[in-house]
Structures are given as C-alpha cells and as structure tokens.
Amino acid sequence: MVERDVDKTIEALLEERRIFKPPEDFADQANVNDASVYESASDDPDAWWASQAERLDWFEKWDTVLEWTAPHHKWFLGGKLNAAHNCVDRHAASVPDRVAYHWIGEPEGEARTITYRDLFEEVCKLANVLVDLGVRKGDRVAIYMPMIPELPAAMLACARIGAAHSVVFGGFSAESLSDRINDAECKVLITADGGYRRGQVVELKKAADEALQKTPSIEKVLMVRRTMDDVNIVEGRDVIYNDVVPQASAEHGAEPMDSEDMLYVLYTSGTTGKPKGIVHTTGGYLTGVSSTHRAIFDIKPETDVYWCAADIGWVTGHSYIVYGPLANGCTSVLYEGAPDWPDKDRWWSIIEEHRVSILYCAPTAIRTFMKWGTDYPEKHDLSSLRLLGTVGEPINPEAWVWYQEFIGGGRAPVVDTWWQTETGAIAITPLPGITTLKPGSATKPYPGVVADVVDEKGNSVGRGGGGYLVLRRPFPSMLRTIFGDDERYRETYFARFGDEVYFPGDGCKLDEDGYFWLLGRVDDVMNIAGHRISTYEVESALVDHKSVAEAAVVGRQDPREGETIAAFVTPKSGVEGDDGFAKELREHVSGVIGKIARPHSIIFTDDLPKTRSGKIMRRLLRDVAEERELGDVTTLLNAPILEEIKAKAARGASKEE
Ligand code: 6R9
C-alpha cells in the first residue's frame, strides 16, 4: 500500500485561512438552520435516522430501525416500500405538472421537459415492457445509456418491478461492460444506438454488441433510438424501445419491496482484482439520499431548479440526479453532453436559460473553467444561483474561492461534500445554513454519521492530528456488501480496524476546530477527474498489450491540476519505446477500460524498481512522477534503475497533448 505524506499536503491546505460564515439571509430561510440537529442526532442516531425515513412513503412501517451484526447491518427491518413509488408516484399524484427534468441534449436546440406525470407514465410503461421481456423481481438489468431521460426512467422501471439495475457508464469499453454484466449475471440490457459527446456520436450499441458476444446471461436487449443512426439489430434479441414503450399500458402497480431488498449494484474500482459491485438496498439508501439532498442542498421543491452536472453512470448521478432529487419532488436539469460544446460557456448558458439555483459538480470541472477564464461565465446572468456544491476529490482552496466568487457571485455558499460509492450518500459536509466554511475542508460529519481520524493502530489522533478517516457507526445508505462476495466486503473495509470500524481508504486531518480535511486516497486507487480508477486496472490493461513486458502505474498529484495517470512501461525486447508506441498504448487502455483510464504520461524503462521480494515500489515511482526527492531506497533490489528513470523523466515523458 502506498502511503501519502499527509503532513506535506495539509501544510499547503492550511495556508488558506479564510472562513465564510453562512450569510444571514441564507441561514434565515434554510431548511436546516438549528445546530441542535447535530446534538440530537448524536444523542440518539437511530431516532434521527427514523425521523428521516419517515419522510418517505412506506407501504408498511418497519419494526426495527437498526440491526447491527458487525460488519453487516440492516436498516428499517420489516418495512416495505418501493423506490419508484417514492420518486415518482407520490409527486405525480400531488404535483403532476411540476417539472422533474429539464432535459437538454448536446446538439443545440434539442430539449425536452418531463413533468412528474410524464415520468410516471414512462416508468409504468417501461415496467410493463420489462416484464414482457422476462424480467422478474430479484433479477438484474444492465443499463448502458447516454444522459437522456430514458436513463432515469429505466432505473426507476427496474426499481418498480423489484429488479436491481446495474448502470455502466457510457464511457466504458465493451470489455468493461461485459465484465460487469457477467459479474451480476444480468438478464436484460437497456441501451441506446448512441449519444452525443463533444459533437461526436458515442456508439453505444456497437460497443454493446461487442460486449454481448461473451455475456451468456443476457436474453434481451432494449434499445432506445437516440441518434437515429443505422445500427446492427439482432433478430429475436433486440427490441426497439421507441416501438414498444409508447404502446405499452401506463398502468403498473409498484412492487412492495422489503427495506433490505437490493435496489441496485454499481461497480467501482478496488485496489486489486476486478471492480467490485457495490450493493445498495431500498429503504436505507432512499432515506440517506433524500435526507442529505434536502438538508445539504437546502432544496425547496416548489421554487428551486437544481443541477447536478455529473453522469448518471457514477454514484453521484444515481444519488443526486435520480434518487435524491426525485424522492424530494425536485426540478432538475439533465444535460447530455460536454461543457465545451458548442463553446466553453455551455453550462453558463444553461444556468441562465433555466434559472438554475443550485449547482453541484466536481472540482476538476471547476479547475477547467478556471483555465478557460472568467470571460465565459461573465457573458451570462448567473444571479439565479444561490448554492454551490462540489464532490469527487479534494478541492484546492484556490478553486473553491474562484467558484464562490465567479460562479456564485460571492453570495452562494459552497458545500464541499465527501462521500463514496460505498456510503451511497454524502457523509462529511457543511450544512449551508449552519456551518462556517473553510475552503478546502469538507467540514463535519452529517448528523447521524460518526467519523473519526485514527492512526495505524486505530487510535483516535484527536484535533490537530492526521491519519486515516474511519466511520465508527453504520448509517442507512451504506453499502451492504460486494455483490456475491461477502468475504471481499469484509476484507476491503474491515480488515484494517476490525468489524466495527469502516475504513474508506482516505487520508484525513482534523484541525483544531474539529474540521475534517480530506487528503485523497491512501491506497492504490487513483482519483482521475473525480472518477475512481485503480493503478491495478491500468497496469493490467497495459500488460495485456502484446508488446508490453511489465508496467507500473501511479497517480501523479498536483494541487492545481488534480490527479493524472503516470505509467512506467517496460516494452518486450525488440520493441521501441517511442511516442508512437505510447500513443498505441493509450488507445489500447481506452479499449480495455475506457478513455478516462488513458495514461497521461508514459515513461519507457528497461526495468522497474523492485523490492527483494519482487514488489514494484510504486511509492518511489510516485516520487519520480511528482518530481520529489526520492524516499527510502534501501530495500530496493535494483536501485540504479531509479536514476535512469529519473533522468528519463527529466528529459520529458511521452505526454498526451
Ligand atoms: C461520490 C464519489 C470516492 C472517493 C473518496 C475520496 C474522493 C469524494 C471528496 C473526495 C475529498 C471530497 N472524494 N468526495 N475527496 N473531498 N469532497 O466521488 O464516489 O467515485 O466512489 O469516489 O473520492 O477519495 O474515497 P466515488
């Protein structure tokens, strides 16, 4: 495991000492503005979470709030509910004309308005179609789609009939898709001909066809015509969404599900092996996302227009584009494409046109906007924005302040929210009507979340100390297990500090005020533009190339650029390590995992630094990549190779333009 230098990072962060109190007018109107919520939640966490669960509509109420047989925990046992009923039916009945999504396609001028009534009808029709295709309660359905309204509808239709969905990000390769389908043994795949991204068509059906050559469990494919391009249709297997869904009956009764029934599985990178299927269940997950979404984003469903600019293929989209906002009956923007299409002000023009009041995005996007300059946001009226959020990686104080100033007009509080695919919902975060903000800090655990920072042995470090973030008590939206692998669940999250203490894999510092400063991963998981990729996955993809003998990958951290992938590759003998080969390797990795996993820099080397037991010393390679003094090299078998690699790095690695 590679340990980061916790103290060095925190020094840089703590240079930023400005604090931002909640503006009075914001606090006055905030959904949550009484700080006693923290106390009452910590006095009786079960009662607090039960009060949050009561905001949902239950067909049958639970008898037990929490059953905790560490490391397994269950919430709201005996309770019955349906996620689609909570997200759609209740609002379709009470506010049918309220907009659920303002959908905006990437090609300019393409837009659709979907009200809660529209969404209800679509979800019911689709649920009936899925049943016709043979999907039953307890089955898994894979979803591989662009950001179109049919995507949330597909997720909700699965939830409605009690099938778990497994959404695979549209930027992932055919191979990634087939691996995920096979792991969960999905019965049906819902996809589209393609989608638009930066003016290009992303050919989803083509990738899906390739994936489906090795997925024996898939019986049927339901395909949305989005781009209308000519695609291959397999007779007897492929069904066109646009032909069958509009014709289907709009009557469908939501299946009563047990609170602990699986709602979905979503794959995320681990340190070793294939991505793990994170399992979320119905009652706890929905409680967590709806509670946090209302309190942290201060949602006023009657008036707010909320935009979470993530992709639904990641957990942020699951929780804060689909389940959280819909459970709260909120109006959201759903945008299909890239921020720089047709120009670099696309987001700002969307915000101006739809009077967006809350924006939630990743620090990497903010840093990109900073690079593009303030002219783009300044061309637009962004005065509708009243609250901003970030997620996915640590935000450098400079980017935080820029966001608050140039996007939030100096008025809007910024909520830096820490959480993971595993936690399902935000776990460390400000409450914008209560918390004094410090740029760069995610501040405090959400009410009902018990977080701490501990040393190697698991002892609390106390205020002023640094170490590992841990969660000492389960909360409702936490993962239940890794799909089909309870042992890996225990091994990954509880081996380090015992069954009672969840270890998320992040380094953290507690300041004198008890604020949490997240420092990034302490394991071999990289965070590339807010997306989790493990060094192991990229290494496996590289050595999968016929001309690669060996490869090591590290994440290169830069406080301003974020994290990028640095690869060190030993070609097989007779193969030239030149720019052409580097380009070929990047394409290869794109093909195996997806574009996001392409190494940014590649250094070719005859050998990799290894310990006597043959372990690659990634820690030293990270020192090279980050141009630092080399750490301890005494355990190295082949120390001289490091000097060679350093010299090569100084001459310049092969970098992506
Ligand atoms: C929601 C999401 C989780 C990892 C997590 C951590 C990093 C997320 C952060 C943050 C610092 C924040 N992370 N939010 N680090 N500050 N506000 O991103 O889920 O894709 O599973 O990634 O992302 O390292 O462990 P996921």
Residues whose N, C-alpha, C, O or C-beta is under 5 A from the ligand:
A	BS01	6R9	V315 T390 V391 G392 E393 P394 D416 T417 W418 W419 Q420 T421 A442 P504 D506 L518 G520 R521 G530 R532
